[in-house]
């Protein structure tokens, strides 16, 4: 057990004072009772409930102890069942994403699309962010902190070439790492080394223009994801007509490769969507099958201590009224 305000536990030092005061009052009562008994010739008989008279004060002491502990705001680690799913947003940050066939650019459109998707998700969905160009990088581990997710998306900028395979394998490794499994190296992904398992409540959302210019093979990476039960939902960023882009003094033509994105999604049992359709984005979560998981979480239990304290104090007060006809 931990405490949010541990300094308040100092209040427990007042308990010895109350215990000492009670002992003093009991001894004083015994002296007064003995003097009256002697004065009356020993004929006075007590109608008190004997040793049971100590029960109400003990209950008051227990209730006060719990109430003072509640002031420190105790926390306990509890195992809570909940429905949970994981979504990895894999962003293509290659140079071609600077093209302006989607205004103001493909990269900006991808950020807007990803941000809108994040904001629609309930807290039970853990979202991670992966960026890939010629290599892959896990930018944000899966979390339900939407501010952290959106901040990581806003930091993305176009880089160099494109490796869809790196993007998929890095996203898959992020899922495996979040599940506590060993994963392959992000620098040297090898589809055959990905450990076996089924991650049905996890999906990869691939935001890309679909142009691949660097190994590994994206279809082998998609097959590795399919073996783990991880579906890929690809979102096409760009236009089939394409656009001209100036890179290092060279003018190149880049266009949306919908066929590649459709094949990648199809290999895993996922679907291809176009970023220009908001309804398509809403359907992605509908295809996520969350599962019931048990996770340890810290929970403040102040109310439990306070409630137990009040209950014990009420029982003690009731016994005082029943046996003595008065409250202490």
C-alpha positions as semicolon CSV with decimal commas, in nm:
position;residue;x (nm);y (nm);z (nm)
1;X;0,000;0,000;0,000
2;X;0,121;0,351;-0,084
3;X;-0,008;0,695;0,009
4;X;-0,062;1,013;-0,194
5;X;-0,025;1,231;0,118
6;X;0,204;1,020;0,342
7;X;0,275;1,322;0,566
8;X;-0,079;1,293;0,704
9;X;0,018;0,964;0,870
10;X;0,180;1,179;1,141
11;X;-0,175;1,226;1,274
12;X;-0,162;0,865;1,397
13;X;0,068;0,987;1,676
14;X;-0,240;1,122;1,855
15;X;-0,370;0,768;1,912
16;X;-0,141;0,693;2,213
17;X;-0,278;1,011;2,374
18;X;-0,638;0,887;2,342
19;X;-0,541;0,542;2,469
20;X;-0,366;0,695;2,771
21;X;-0,664;0,922;2,836
22;X;-0,901;0,625;2,829
23;X;-0,684;0,425;3,073
24;X;-0,668;0,727;3,305
25;X;-1,048;0,772;3,301
26;X;-1,105;0,403;3,367
27;X;-0,875;0,405;3,671
28;X;-1,042;0,721;3,796
29;X;-1,382;0,558;3,754
30;X;-1,266;0,255;3,951
31;X;-1,144;0,478;4,237
32;X;-1,472;0,669;4,247
33;X;-1,671;0,346;4,232
34;X;-1,465;0,197;4,515
35;X;-1,515;0,508;4,734
36;X;-1,891;0,506;4,681
37;X;-1,905;0,134;4,746
38;X;-1,719;0,184;5,074
39;X;-1,945;0,476;5,168
40;X;-2,259;0,266;5,107
41;X;-2,130;-0,025;5,302
42;X;-2,053;-0,233;4,995
43;X;-2,419;-0,267;4,892
44;X;-2,388;-0,084;4,554
45;X;-2,409;-0,322;4,257
46;X;-2,291;-0,213;3,916
47;X;-2,532;-0,248;3,626
48;X;-2,253;-0,200;3,373
49;X;-2,190;-0,484;3,121
50;X;-1,856;-0,582;3,281
51;X;-1,566;-0,617;3,044
52;X;-1,796;-0,561;2,748
53;X;-1,786;-0,191;2,834
54;X;-1,445;-0,178;2,666
55;X;-1,584;-0,286;2,328
56;X;-1,736;0,052;2,221
57;X;-1,415;0,246;2,303
58;X;-1,211;-0,012;2,110
59;X;-1,446;0,030;1,814
60;X;-1,409;0,409;1,836
61;X;-1,030;0,367;1,841
62;X;-1,039;0,139;1,534
63;X;-1,271;0,377;1,349
64;X;-1,052;0,677;1,433
65;X;-0,741;0,488;1,315
66;X;-0,898;0,411;0,978
67;X;-1,017;0,770;0,943
68;X;-0,667;0,907;1,008
69;X;-0,521;0,663;0,754
70;X;-0,784;0,780;0,502
71;X;-0,649;1,136;0,542
72;X;-0,323;1,014;0,380
73;X;-0,518;0,899;0,070
74;X;-0,405;0,533;0,052
75;X;-0,354;0,355;-0,280
76;X;-0,358;-0,018;-0,351
77;X;-0,257;-0,218;-0,657
78;X;-0,561;-0,412;-0,777
79;X;-0,616;-0,641;-1,075
80;X;-0,894;-0,488;-1,282
81;X;-1,062;-0,669;-1,573
82;X;-1,137;-0,454;-1,876
83;X;-1,195;-0,476;-2,247
84;X;-0,884;-0,355;-2,423
85;X;-0,743;-0,331;-2,774
86;X;-0,422;-0,196;-2,924
87;X;-0,386;0,019;-3,236
88;X;-0,046;0,106;-3,384
89;X;-0,052;0,407;-3,617
90;X;0,235;0,353;-3,863
91;X;0,313;0,683;-4,040
92;X;0,501;0,697;-4,367
93;X;0,748;0,988;-4,322
94;X;0,937;0,938;-4,648
95;X;1,027;1,226;-4,880
96;X;0,730;1,153;-5,109
97;X;0,495;1,247;-4,824
98;X;0,591;1,610;-4,887
99;X;0,394;1,599;-5,215
100;X;0,102;1,842;-5,235
101;X;-0,158;1,641;-5,426
102;X;-0,344;1,645;-5,093
103;X;-0,351;1,997;-4,947
104;X;-0,146;2,130;-4,785
105;X;0,067;1,811;-4,821
106;X;0,042;1,434;-4,784
107;X;0,226;1,452;-4,450
108;X;-0,016;1,713;-4,316
109;X;-0,312;1,507;-4,438
110;X;-0,171;1,198;-4,267
111;X;-0,132;1,391;-3,940
112;X;-0,488;1,522;-3,958
113;X;-0,622;1,177;-4,044
114;X;-0,429;1,011;-3,761
115;X;-0,524;1,279;-3,508
116;X;-0,894;1,252;-3,595
117;X;-0,874;0,876;-3,555
118;X;-0,708;0,909;-3,212
119;X;-0,969;1,155;-3,087
120;X;-1,253;0,916;-3,176
121;X;-1,120;0,626;-2,968
122;X;-1,244;0,533;-2,619
123;X;-1,000;0,511;-2,323
124;X;-0,999;0,130;-2,346
125;X;-0,797;0,149;-2,670
126;X;-0,419;0,174;-2,635
127;X;-0,264;0,365;-2,928
128;X;0,102;0,361;-3,027
129;X;0,281;0,561;-3,299
130;X;0,548;0,434;-3,540
131;X;0,732;0,643;-3,801
132;X;0,910;0,487;-4,097
133;X;1,109;0,597;-4,399
134;X;1,421;0,395;-4,487
135;X;1,400;0,246;-4,135
136;X;1,140;0,227;-3,863
137;X;1,114;0,393;-3,523
138;X;0,865;0,347;-3,241
139;X;0,777;0,708;-3,155
140;X;0,514;0,642;-2,887
141;X;0,454;0,320;-2,694
142;X;0,087;0,212;-2,674
143;X;-0,104;0,433;-2,431
144;X;-0,450;0,584;-2,382
145;X;-0,301;0,928;-2,309
146;X;-0,441;1,112;-2,611
147;X;-0,236;1,427;-2,549
148;X;0,090;1,227;-2,562
149;X;-0,024;1,048;-2,878
150;X;-0,125;1,369;-3,057
151;X;0,201;1,537;-2,956
152;X;0,404;1,250;-3,106
153;X;0,204;1,275;-3,431
154;X;0,259;1,650;-3,457
155;X;0,638;1,602;-3,434
156;X;0,651;1,389;-3,751
157;X;0,828;1,537;-4,056
158;X;0,915;1,393;-4,403
159;X;1,256;1,221;-4,419
160;X;1,411;1,012;-4,700
161;X;1,312;0,690;-4,885
162;X;1,030;0,450;-4,806
163;X;1,037;0,103;-4,655
164;X;0,685;-0,024;-4,597
165;X;0,838;-0,348;-4,465
166;X;1,026;-0,163;-4,189
167;X;0,709;0,023;-4,100
168;X;0,504;-0,296;-4,065
169;X;0,771;-0,489;-3,872
170;X;0,842;-0,198;-3,637
171;X;0,470;-0,170;-3,565
172;X;0,451;-0,546;-3,507
173;X;0,752;-0,532;-3,273
174;X;0,581;-0,254;-3,077
175;X;0,277;-0,476;-3,027
176;X;0,494;-0,768;-2,916
177;X;0,694;-0,548;-2,678
178;X;0,373;-0,414;-2,523
179;X;0,263;-0,776;-2,471
180;X;0,591;-0,863;-2,297
181;X;0,714;-1,085;-2,579
182;X;1,063;-1,089;-2,730
183;X;1,076;-0,911;-3,062
184;X;1,305;-0,875;-3,356
185;X;1,550;-0,588;-3,392
186;X;1,404;-0,276;-3,552
187;X;1,725;-0,227;-3,744
188;X;1,733;-0,577;-3,890
189;X;1,378;-0,709;-3,905
190;X;1,341;-1,068;-4,013
191;X;0,988;-1,194;-4,056
192;X;1,071;-1,556;-3,974
193;X;1,210;-1,463;-3,630
194;X;0,893;-1,303;-3,497
195;X;0,772;-1,521;-3,204
196;X;0,452;-1,717;-3,240
197;X;0,128;-1,600;-3,087
198;X;-0,210;-1,448;-3,157
199;X;-0,271;-1,078;-3,101
200;X;-0,631;-1,051;-3,221
201;X;-0,714;-0,735;-3,022
202;X;-0,423;-0,551;-3,188
203;X;-0,424;-0,391;-3,533
204;X;-0,187;-0,179;-3,739
205;X;-0,315;0,129;-3,920
206;X;-0,071;0,200;-4,204
207;X;-0,086;0,561;-4,328
208;X;0,116;0,579;-4,650
209;X;0,118;0,666;-5,017
210;X;0,216;0,304;-5,084
211;X;0,538;0,376;-5,272
212;X;0,812;0,139;-5,157
213;X;1,179;0,211;-5,239
214;X;1,377;0,010;-4,981
215;X;1,386;-0,344;-4,837
216;X;1,261;-0,556;-4,667
217;X;0,975;-0,686;-4,878
218;X;0,649;-0,532;-4,745
219;X;0,446;-0,839;-4,840
220;X;0,672;-1,067;-4,632
221;X;0,632;-0,824;-4,343
222;X;0,255;-0,832;-4,388
223;X;0,265;-1,213;-4,388
224;X;0,459;-1,201;-4,057
225;X;0,184;-0,982;-3,910
226;X;-0,082;-1,222;-4,040
227;X;0,092;-1,513;-3,865
228;X;0,049;-1,326;-3,536
229;X;-0,320;-1,260;-3,599
230;X;-0,250;-0,887;-3,639
231;X;-0,456;-0,723;-3,912
232;X;-0,331;-0,425;-4,113
233;X;-0,570;-0,151;-4,218
234;X;-0,399;0,063;-4,479
235;X;-0,501;0,423;-4,542
236;X;-0,400;0,573;-4,875
237;X;-0,248;0,921;-4,849
238;X;-0,228;1,096;-5,186
239;X;-0,400;1,083;-5,522
240;X;-0,378;0,821;-5,799
241;X;-0,288;1,102;-6,044
242;X;0,012;1,192;-5,827
243;X;0,223;1,508;-5,815
244;X;0,566;1,638;-5,909
245;X;0,813;1,670;-5,623
246;X;1,154;1,837;-5,612
247;X;1,404;1,627;-5,415
248;X;1,771;1,734;-5,397
249;X;1,743;1,926;-5,722
250;X;1,567;1,643;-5,905
251;X;1,205;1,650;-6,013
252;X;1,030;1,319;-5,953
253;X;0,674;1,205;-6,003
254;X;0,505;1,039;-5,706
255;X;0,157;0,892;-5,687
256;X;-0,062;0,689;-5,456
257;X;-0,004;0,314;-5,499
258;X;-0,344;0,183;-5,394
259;X;-0,279;-0,166;-5,530
260;X;0,016;-0,229;-5,296
261;X;-0,176;-0,100;-4,995
262;X;-0,477;-0,315;-5,084
263;X;-0,257;-0,627;-5,114
264;X;-0,085;-0,560;-4,780
265;X;-0,420;-0,521;-4,606
266;X;-0,565;-0,825;-4,783
267;X;-0,279;-1,053;-4,672
268;X;-0,368;-0,989;-4,306
269;X;-0,747;-0,991;-4,331
270;X;-0,761;-0,612;-4,303
271;X;-0,899;-0,354;-4,544
272;X;-0,783;-0,059;-4,749
273;X;-0,933;0,286;-4,694
274;X;-0,891;0,626;-4,853
275;X;-0,791;0,911;-4,621
276;X;-1,048;1,140;-4,782
277;X;-1,339;0,938;-4,640
278;X;-1,412;1,005;-4,272
279;X;-1,670;0,724;-4,265
280;X;-1,397;0,478;-4,362
281;X;-1,188;0,588;-4,066
282;X;-1,477;0,528;-3,827
283;X;-1,511;0,171;-3,956
284;X;-1,154;0,083;-3,859
285;X;-1,237;0,071;-3,488
286;X;-1,545;-0,137;-3,562
287;X;-1,310;-0,405;-3,696
288;X;-1,104;-0,409;-3,374
289;X;-1,204;-0,701;-3,150
290;X;-1,112;-0,603;-2,792
291;X;-1,051;-0,880;-2,539
292;X;-1,098;-0,901;-2,163
293;X;-0,760;-0,850;-1,996
294;X;-0,655;-0,834;-1,632
295;X;-0,408;-0,555;-1,555
296;X;-0,270;-0,438;-1,220
297;X;-0,348;-0,073;-1,158
298;X;-0,301;0,161;-0,866
299;X;-0,635;0,273;-0,723
300;X;-0,704;0,523;-0,449
301;X;-0,900;0,351;-0,170
302;X;-0,964;0,652;0,055
303;X;-1,339;0,602;0,027
304;X;-1,310;0,241;0,145
305;X;-1,114;0,342;0,457
306;X;-1,347;0,635;0,526
307;X;-1,658;0,418;0,478
308;X;-1,523;0,142;0,704
309;X;-1,434;0,404;0,965
310;X;-1,785;0,551;0,968
311;X;-1,942;0,205;0,989
312;X;-1,726;0,107;1,289
313;X;-1,797;0,440;1,461
314;X;-2,172;0,390;1,411
315;X;-2,155;0,038;1,557
316;X;-1,961;0,169;1,857
317;X;-2,211;0,451;1,909
318;X;-2,502;0,207;1,885
319;X;-2,352;-0,019;2,152
320;X;-2,293;0,282;2,380
321;X;-2,657;0,383;2,350
322;X;-2,777;0,025;2,402
323;X;-2,564;-0,052;2,707
324;X;-2,516;0,287;2,870
325;X;-2,798;0,501;2,728
326;X;-2,549;0,769;2,626
327;X;-2,276;0,857;2,380
328;X;-1,917;0,894;2,499
